[in-house]
């Protein structure tokens, strides 16, 4: 069967690309091939089911890859304002929480429905439970082979996910492997926006505790990135927004000594903290160490910090000495953990790496080596921070490809 355009992947970028294509040229025959039994399954689980759909500040500094500037054109031309208008036209107005944008319904499923309804209205053909097994180029056409059929098209769009979420979300990296086999260069894939695993002797004692902290990732002693926010202690390590933000640096530096440190009182300097604890020693001299932080820090957290600083829980506060108090301050300002890994692709929200962006045009998303072969969204070596940045990239790159394809078919 012949089509003007085939889009492999019925996720955020694929559905958006199909809609924009048909809106620009309703006569185009557009087919989406989706390996799962329904489209948009990954969208439906984003933002804890609320779908953090975009962000007010789509600065390039929130994007990563070997060449983050690749996404500059797309985000500048099809950023927040364009995306807001597009979804408003689908019946999905946005609301904001700080810089984060959400559908007014606060239901990710409603975003999927709106995209699906528009595809139906415009006549986009969608084939579900259809796994692509091979792609070949024959003269000016592409032959897309599935498990039981072969489709022919002029323009081919790779919109499949990579590995985040695993098989249950249809993400096994298979499409990346097929395109790599065609001769397109790739960048190693690693998990991003994922929990960080650490040595567990301390974190297991603190499981379930949340603390607002500056979280710093270091590789061979060199600071890679620091983020602030609510940090959660887990039996395997640490989670929470700041941990997820810095996590891409773990897999990218897997052969280095990696540590993660917390500054539990980031607004208090080391010197001020020394004065504070000495003052607390005077005021609470009658207490034992196990109650020293009562009213100041989570009790269990305070006790662990005291233990690793050399204090015994039945020790009188009046017996605290200066060297150990200084060590206690150091541990509060630099509570360090040895990193052992991440939660892996199955638990990650994004994948770093993918198709090398040097192989594609940044304004059209078309391959430089294969005419009318396009790549959009996660399959490219662009990954954003958590906060709506990855969906924003999916939409912006989809608009670029759709505009190029539609313009070439006038």
QUIHU-V435542 format. One record per residue. N is the residue number from 1. SS is DSSP state (hx for helix, st for strand, lp for the rest). OMEGA is omega in whole degrees, 0 to 359 (* if undefined). Layout:
n = [N:N]
ss = [SS:SS]
omega = [OMEGA:OMEGA]
This chain:
n = [1:2:3:4:5:6:7:8:9:10:11:12:13:14:15:16:17:18:19:20:21:22:23:24:25:26:27:28:29:30:31:32:33:34:35:36:37:38:39:40:41:42:43:44:45:46:47:48:49:50:51:52:53:54:55:56:57:58:59:60:61:62:63:64:65:66:67:68:69:70:71:72:73:74:75:76:77:78:79:80:81:82:83:84:85:86:87:88:89:90:91:92:93:94:95:96:97:98:99:100:101:102:103:104:105:106:107:108:109:110:111:112:113:114:115:116:117:118:119:120:121:122:123:124:125:126:127:128:129:130:131:132:133:134:135:136:137:138:139:140:141:142:143:144:145:146:147:148:149:150:151:152:153:154:155:156:157:158:159:160:161:162:163:164:165:166:167:168:169:170:171:172:173:174:175:176:177:178:179:180:181:182:183:184:185:186:187:188:189:190:191:192:193:194:195:196:197:198:199:200:201:202:203:204:205:206:207:208:209:210:211:212:213:214:215:216:217:218:219:220:221:222:223:224:225:226:227:228:229:230:231:232:233:234:235:236:237:238:239:240:241:242:243:244:245:246:247:248:249:250:251:252:253:254:255:256:257:258:259:260:261:262:263:264:265:266:267:268:269:270:271:272:273:274:275:276:277:278:279:280:281:282:283:284:285:286:287:288:289:290:291:292:293:294:295:296:297:298:299:300:301:302:303:304:305:306:307:308:309:310:311:312:313:314:315:316:317:318:319:320:321:322:323:324:325:326:327:328:329:330:331:332:333:334:335:336:337:338:339:340:341:342:343:344:345:346:347:348:349:350:351:352:353:354:355:356:357:358:359:360:361:362:363:364:365:366:367:368:369:370:371:372:373:374:375:376:377:378:379:380:381:382:383:384:385:386:387:388:389:390:391:392:393:394:395:396:397:398:399:400:401:402:403:404:405:406:407:408:409:410]
ss = [lp:st:st:st:st:st:st:st:lp:lp:lp:hx:hx:hx:hx:hx:hx:hx:hx:hx:hx:hx:hx:hx:lp:lp:lp:lp:lp:st:st:st:st:lp:lp:lp:lp:lp:lp:lp:lp:lp:hx:hx:hx:hx:hx:hx:hx:lp:lp:st:st:st:st:lp:lp:lp:lp:hx:hx:hx:st:st:lp:lp:lp:hx:hx:hx:hx:hx:hx:hx:hx:hx:hx:lp:lp:hx:hx:hx:hx:hx:hx:hx:hx:hx:hx:lp:lp:lp:lp:st:st:st:st:lp:lp:st:st:st:st:lp:lp:lp:lp:hx:hx:hx:hx:hx:hx:hx:hx:hx:hx:hx:hx:hx:hx:hx:lp:lp:st:st:st:lp:lp:lp:lp:st:st:st:st:st:st:st:lp:lp:st:st:st:st:st:st:lp:lp:lp:st:st:st:st:st:st:st:st:st:lp:lp:lp:lp:lp:lp:lp:lp:hx:hx:hx:lp:lp:lp:lp:hx:hx:hx:hx:hx:hx:hx:hx:lp:lp:lp:lp:st:st:st:st:st:st:st:lp:lp:lp:st:st:st:lp:hx:hx:hx:hx:hx:hx:hx:lp:lp:lp:st:st:st:st:st:st:st:st:st:st:lp:lp:st:st:st:st:st:st:st:st:st:st:st:st:lp:lp:lp:st:st:st:lp:hx:hx:hx:hx:hx:hx:lp:hx:hx:hx:hx:hx:lp:lp:lp:lp:lp:st:st:st:st:st:st:lp:lp:lp:lp:lp:lp:hx:hx:hx:hx:hx:hx:hx:hx:hx:hx:hx:hx:hx:hx:lp:lp:lp:lp:st:hx:hx:hx:lp:lp:lp:lp:lp:lp:lp:hx:hx:hx:hx:hx:hx:hx:hx:hx:hx:lp:lp:lp:lp:lp:lp:lp:st:hx:hx:hx:lp:lp:hx:hx:hx:hx:hx:hx:hx:hx:hx:hx:hx:hx:lp:st:st:st:st:st:st:st:st:lp:lp:hx:hx:hx:lp:lp:st:st:st:st:st:st:lp:hx:hx:hx:st:lp:lp:lp:lp:lp:st:st:lp:lp:lp:lp:lp:st:st:st:lp:hx:hx:hx:st:lp:lp:st:st:lp:lp:lp:lp:hx:hx:hx:hx:hx:hx:hx:hx:hx:hx:hx:hx:hx:hx:hx:hx:hx:hx:hx:hx:lp:lp]
omega = [185:178:174:180:173:178:180:181:180:177:184:183:183:180:180:180:181:180:181:178:182:177:181:180:185:182:181:173:186:181:171:175:182:185:181:182:174:181:172:184:180:176:186:181:182:177:183:178:180:177:171:197:179:181:181:185:181:180:182:179:178:181:187:182:178:178:182:181:179:184:184:182:183:183:178:183:184:183:189:184:181:181:179:179:180:182:174:179:177:182:181:174:181:166:184:170:192:180:183:179:180:170:182:179:187:178:178:181:180:176:177:181:181:178:181:179:182:175:178:183:184:178:174:178:180:177:182:180:184:182:177:183:180:176:176:178:180:185:184:183:175:177:183:183:174:183:183:184:175:180:181:178:174:181:182:181:176:183:181:174:178:187:184:181:175:185:183:177:178:186:179:179:184:181:177:180:180:181:175:179:178:179:179:182:181:174:182:180:177:179:175:185:187:178:180:177:178:169:196:185:181:186:179:179:185:184:177:180:176:180:174:187:165:181:184:175:179:176:185:177:181:181:179:182:176:176:179:174:182:184:184:174:180:181:180:185:184:177:183:185:182:179:179:183:185:191:183:181:181:182:180:181:189:181:179:175:186:175:176:181:179:166:188:177:188:181:179:180:179:182:178:179:176:179:181:182:176:178:179:178:180:184:186:185:183:182:170:187:184:179:184:184:180:182:181:179:170:188:182:178:179:181:178:179:178:182:182:177:174:180:173:188:179:181:179:179:180:180:178:179:185:180:181:176:177:177:177:176:180:180:176:182:182:180:195:179:175:182:180:180:178:177:176:183:185:181:184:178:180:178:172:183:182:179:182:184:176:183:186:177:187:180:181:184:179:177:177:183:182:182:177:169:184:174:183:175:190:185:175:180:173:173:183:173:172:183:179:186:181:175:178:178:179:181:184:180:178:178:179:181:180:180:179:181:180:179:180:182:178:*]
